[in-house]
Amino acid sequence: MNAKIFCKRTSAFLLAFVLLAVAVPADAQCVMCKAVAEDSAADGGLGAGLNKGILYLMAVPYILLSALFFVIYRKWKDDSTS
């Protein structure tokens, strides 16, 4: 049984190493980011639009995870008091 687990782990690490070794860096941008950068470059405020977009995209997962953990905490607290 131990040899089987070792073989699976070794295979997983080897696959991850190969995938990371042959990964090609992406040089592209999303269409919206490019449009904002081109439009705001003409106005002189290149960073403002991009920074707001990045903050918005960054905040949504944190809000969702916080809500999920709050619900789990409330359920755990209610179960422990019963």
N, C-alpha and C positions, 0 to 999 in steps of 0.2 A: 504493500500500500504506500509506503514511504517513497519508493522509487517512482511510483506513478505520479505522485504529487510533485516530486522533484523534476520529472520530465515535463510536466505541464508548465511549471514555473519557468524552467529553462527555455521552453519553446516560446512562452509569452514574452520573456525578456529579449530573446533573440529576434522575434518578430518586431517588437517595439524599436530595437536598435536599428534594424534594417530599414524600417519605415522612416525613422528620423534621419538616417544616413543618406537616404535617397530623396529626401524632401527638397523640393525646389522652392526657393523663396518667392512669395507672391509680390509682384510689383504693381498690382492693380489697386484701385480704390473703388469704393462703391459709387454709384452714379450720383447719389444725393450729396455725398461729401465733396465730390469733384465739382458739382454745380455750385455749392455754397462757396467753395474756395475760389472758383473763377469769378463769381459775382462779387464777393467781398474784396477780392484783390483789386478790383477797379475802384472801390470806395476807400481803400486803404485800411479796412478793418478785417484783415484776413483771419485773425485768431478768434475774434469774438463769436462768430457763428459756429465755427468748429468746436470751440470749447463748450458752448451751450449744448450742442448736439452730443458731445461726448459725455457731459454730465448727465444729460437726460438718459442716454443709453446705459450709463453706469448705475443710475439710481433705481431703475425699475427692478432689476433682479434683487437688489438689497431690500427693497420694500416688500416684494413678494416673499422672500425668505423670512423676513421679520414677521410678517403676518402668519406664515406657516408655523414658525417657532412659537409665536404667541398662542396660537390655537392648541398646539401640542402641550405647551406649558399649562394652559388652563385645564385641559383634559387630565393631565397628570396630577395637577393640584386637586381637582375635584375627585379623582379616583383615590387619592391618598387620604382625603378627609372622610370618605365614606366608610 
